Amino acid sequence: MSTIEKITLKVKKLSEEKQEKVLEYVEVLEAYQKDVSDWNDFSLESAINGLDDGELPEYSEKDLKEKWS
């Protein structure tokens, strides 16, 4: 039996009031998932912001704080 089938069977046995609470909880989970997804998109966009114009900073050995041999 799949997870959705198990959830459906259990929710059907609950009162209308409890079913509404389950629905509210599912909606909270959806909102959280969307917030995380939006934050991940923003973070990625911020990380690559400015890289798409092809202008990368130029570094030389003088910029190194520690040199490994």
C-alpha positions as CSV (number, residue, x, y, z in Angstrom):
1,M,0.0,0.0,0.0
2,S,1.4,3.4,-1.0
3,T,1.9,6.3,1.5
4,I,-1.0,8.3,-0.1
5,E,-3.3,5.3,0.3
6,K,-2.4,4.9,4.0
7,I,-2.9,8.6,4.6
8,T,-6.3,8.6,2.8
9,L,-7.5,5.6,4.8
10,K,-6.5,7.2,8.1
11,V,-7.9,10.7,7.2
12,K,-11.3,9.2,6.2
13,K,-11.7,7.9,9.7
14,L,-11.2,11.3,11.3
15,S,-13.9,13.8,12.1
16,E,-14.5,16.7,9.8
17,E,-12.7,19.0,12.2
18,K,-9.6,16.8,12.4
19,Q,-9.6,16.5,8.6
20,E,-9.5,20.3,8.3
21,K,-6.5,20.3,10.7
22,V,-4.8,17.8,8.5
23,L,-5.5,19.9,5.4
24,E,-4.1,23.0,7.2
25,Y,-1.0,21.0,8.1
26,V,-0.5,19.9,4.5
27,E,-0.9,23.6,3.4
28,V,1.8,24.6,5.8
29,L,4.1,21.9,4.4
30,E,3.4,23.2,0.9
31,A,4.1,26.8,1.9
32,Y,7.4,25.7,3.6
33,Q,8.4,23.7,0.5
34,K,7.7,26.8,-1.7
35,D,9.7,29.1,0.6
36,V,12.7,26.7,0.6
37,S,12.5,26.5,-3.2
38,D,12.2,30.2,-3.6
39,W,15.2,30.8,-1.2
40,N,17.3,28.2,-3.1
41,D,16.5,30.0,-6.4
42,F,17.3,33.4,-4.9
43,S,20.6,32.1,-3.4
44,L,21.7,30.6,-6.7
45,E,20.8,33.7,-8.6
46,S,22.7,35.8,-6.1
47,A,25.7,33.5,-6.3
48,I,25.9,33.8,-10.1
49,N,24.8,37.4,-10.3
50,G,27.3,39.3,-12.5
51,L,28.9,36.2,-13.9
52,D,26.7,36.1,-17.0
53,D,28.3,39.2,-18.4
54,G,31.6,37.4,-18.9
55,E,33.5,39.8,-16.7
56,L,35.3,37.7,-14.1
57,P,37.8,39.2,-11.7
58,E,41.5,38.8,-12.6
59,Y,43.7,37.4,-9.9
60,S,47.5,36.9,-9.8
61,E,49.9,35.2,-7.4
62,K,50.1,38.5,-5.5
63,D,46.5,37.9,-4.5
64,L,47.3,34.6,-2.8
65,K,47.6,34.8,1.0
66,E,49.3,31.4,1.2
67,K,51.3,29.6,-1.4
68,W,51.4,25.8,-1.6
69,S,54.3,24.0,-3.2
